């Protein structure tokens, strides 16, 4: 490289370094959702954020229809069970099916029928519904539960835990 080219390269590198130094630090708390933003892509990594259970039901049902299976109905009691499961994991800061005494105990306590055909997907670390759904599809075990032919009803919850490693804990409960 000639001396003028080296000088131009050094000047460019210096400018790039200055630009990087002036960049704002990464956000700790995601910005609130933009108006009109689809709920599938809204970050749940902030206080007061709630998962759109109807959008989740439609997305999972469409996925099931694409595989020749029936769609799902939202069930208020399963919603409650899912919320308690997600809260229990958030309190512990870990994905753990035993956090609330196990699924069968949680269903029984909520008075939910269908304990024999009930299954769940538990996870953490996904900020959006789209990310959680994509992660479940890519996991053979989680995917198999979403595509369980016995499932007719569902409940879904996500709980934000700001002090935890994972930030958002997810529980999807499916029952016959």
C-alpha positions as CSV (number, residue, x, y, z in Angstrom):
1,X,0.0,0.0,0.0
2,X,1.3,3.5,-0.8
3,X,1.6,6.1,1.9
4,X,-1.5,8.1,0.8
5,X,-3.6,4.9,0.8
6,X,-2.3,4.0,4.3
7,X,-3.2,7.5,5.5
8,X,-6.7,7.2,4.1
9,X,-7.1,3.7,5.6
10,X,-5.9,5.0,9.0
11,X,-8.3,8.0,8.8
12,X,-11.2,5.7,7.9
13,X,-10.4,3.3,10.8
14,X,-10.2,6.3,13.2
15,X,-13.6,7.6,12.1
16,X,-15.1,4.2,12.5
17,X,-13.7,3.8,15.9
18,X,-15.1,7.2,16.9
19,X,-18.5,6.3,15.6
20,X,-18.5,3.1,17.6
21,X,-17.5,4.9,20.7
22,X,-20.5,7.3,20.3
23,X,-23.0,4.4,19.8
24,X,-25.6,4.2,22.6
25,X,-25.2,1.2,24.9
26,X,-27.5,-1.8,24.3
27,X,-31.0,-1.4,25.9
28,X,-31.6,-3.3,29.1
29,X,-35.4,-2.9,28.8
30,X,-37.0,-3.3,25.4
31,X,-38.9,-0.4,24.0
32,X,-42.7,-0.6,24.3
33,X,-44.4,-2.1,21.2
34,X,-44.9,0.1,18.2
35,X,-48.4,0.9,17.3
36,X,-49.8,-1.7,14.9
37,X,-47.0,-4.1,15.6
38,X,-48.2,-7.8,15.4
39,X,-48.5,-9.3,18.9
40,X,-46.4,-12.2,17.8
41,X,-43.4,-10.0,17.7
42,X,-43.9,-7.9,20.9
43,X,-41.3,-8.3,23.5
44,X,-42.5,-9.7,26.8
45,X,-39.2,-8.7,28.5
46,X,-40.8,-5.8,30.3
47,X,-43.1,-5.3,33.2
48,X,-46.8,-5.5,32.4
49,X,-46.3,-7.3,29.1
50,X,-48.8,-10.1,28.4
51,X,-48.8,-12.8,25.8
52,X,-51.7,-12.7,23.3
53,X,-53.2,-16.1,24.0
54,X,-55.7,-15.8,21.1
55,X,-52.9,-15.1,18.6
56,X,-50.9,-18.0,20.0
57,X,-54.0,-20.3,19.8
58,X,-54.5,-19.3,16.1
59,X,-50.8,-19.8,15.3
60,X,-50.6,-23.2,17.0
61,X,-53.9,-24.3,15.5
62,X,-52.8,-23.3,12.0
63,X,-49.6,-25.3,12.5
64,X,-51.7,-28.3,13.6
65,X,-54.1,-27.9,10.7
66,X,-51.1,-27.9,8.3
67,X,-50.3,-31.4,9.9
68,X,-53.8,-32.7,9.5
69,X,-54.8,-32.1,13.1
70,X,-57.7,-30.3,14.8
71,X,-57.4,-26.8,16.0
72,X,-57.3,-25.9,19.7
73,X,-59.7,-23.9,21.9
74,X,-58.5,-21.6,24.6
75,X,-59.5,-22.9,28.1
76,X,-59.6,-20.5,30.9
77,X,-58.7,-23.1,33.5
78,X,-55.7,-24.2,31.5
79,X,-54.7,-20.6,31.1
80,X,-54.7,-20.3,34.9
81,X,-52.6,-23.5,35.2
82,X,-50.2,-22.2,32.6
83,X,-49.9,-18.9,34.4
84,X,-49.1,-20.6,37.7
85,X,-46.6,-22.9,36.0
86,X,-44.8,-19.9,34.4
87,X,-44.9,-18.0,37.7
88,X,-43.4,-20.9,39.6
89,X,-40.5,-21.2,37.2
90,X,-40.0,-17.4,37.3
91,X,-39.7,-17.5,41.1
92,X,-37.1,-20.2,40.9
93,X,-35.3,-18.7,37.9
94,X,-35.3,-22.1,36.2
95,X,-37.2,-24.2,33.8
96,X,-38.5,-27.0,35.9
97,X,-41.6,-29.1,35.6
98,X,-41.6,-29.7,39.3
99,X,-41.6,-26.0,40.2
100,X,-45.3,-26.1,41.1
101,X,-45.6,-29.8,42.2
102,X,-45.9,-31.2,38.7
103,X,-48.5,-30.9,36.0
104,X,-51.0,-33.5,37.3
105,X,-51.1,-31.8,40.7
106,X,-51.6,-28.4,39.1
107,X,-54.4,-29.6,37.0
108,X,-56.1,-31.4,39.9
109,X,-55.8,-28.2,42.0
110,X,-57.5,-26.2,39.2
111,X,-60.3,-28.8,38.8
112,X,-59.3,-29.5,35.2
113,X,-60.5,-32.7,33.6
114,X,-58.3,-34.6,31.2
115,X,-55.3,-35.1,33.4
116,X,-54.5,-38.3,31.5
117,X,-54.2,-36.5,28.2
118,X,-52.5,-33.3,29.5
119,X,-49.0,-32.3,28.4
120,X,-47.0,-29.2,28.6
121,X,-44.2,-27.2,27.0
122,X,-42.1,-25.3,29.4
123,X,-39.3,-23.0,28.3
124,X,-37.5,-19.7,29.0
125,X,-35.4,-17.1,27.4
126,X,-37.7,-16.3,24.4
127,X,-38.7,-12.6,24.3
128,X,-41.6,-13.0,21.9
129,X,-44.3,-15.4,21.1
130,X,-42.8,-15.9,17.6
131,X,-39.5,-16.9,19.2
132,X,-41.1,-19.3,21.6
133,X,-43.2,-21.0,18.9
134,X,-40.1,-21.3,16.6
135,X,-38.1,-22.8,19.5
136,X,-40.8,-25.3,20.2
137,X,-41.1,-26.3,16.6
138,X,-37.3,-26.9,16.4
139,X,-37.3,-29.1,19.5
140,X,-38.5,-32.7,18.7
141,X,-40.0,-33.1,22.1
142,X,-41.8,-29.8,22.2
143,X,-42.9,-30.1,18.6
144,X,-44.3,-33.5,19.3
145,X,-46.4,-32.2,22.2
146,X,-47.8,-29.3,20.0
147,X,-48.7,-31.9,17.4
148,X,-50.3,-34.4,19.8
149,X,-53.5,-35.6,18.2
150,X,-55.3,-35.9,21.6
151,X,-55.0,-32.1,22.3
152,X,-58.2,-30.1,22.0
153,X,-57.7,-27.3,24.5
154,X,-54.8,-25.1,25.5
155,X,-53.6,-22.5,27.9
156,X,-50.5,-20.4,27.5
157,X,-48.7,-17.9,29.7
158,X,-45.5,-16.0,29.8
159,X,-44.1,-14.4,32.9
160,X,-41.4,-11.7,33.0
161,X,-38.7,-12.1,35.7
162,X,-36.3,-9.2,35.4
163,X,-33.8,-10.5,37.9
164,X,-33.4,-13.9,36.3
165,X,-31.0,-15.2,33.7
166,X,-33.8,-16.0,31.2
167,X,-36.1,-13.0,31.7
168,X,-39.3,-14.6,30.3
169,X,-40.7,-18.0,31.3
170,X,-43.2,-19.8,29.1
171,X,-45.8,-22.5,29.9
172,X,-48.1,-24.1,27.2
173,X,-50.5,-26.6,28.6
174,X,-52.5,-28.8,26.2
175,X,-55.3,-31.2,27.2
176,X,-57.8,-33.5,25.6
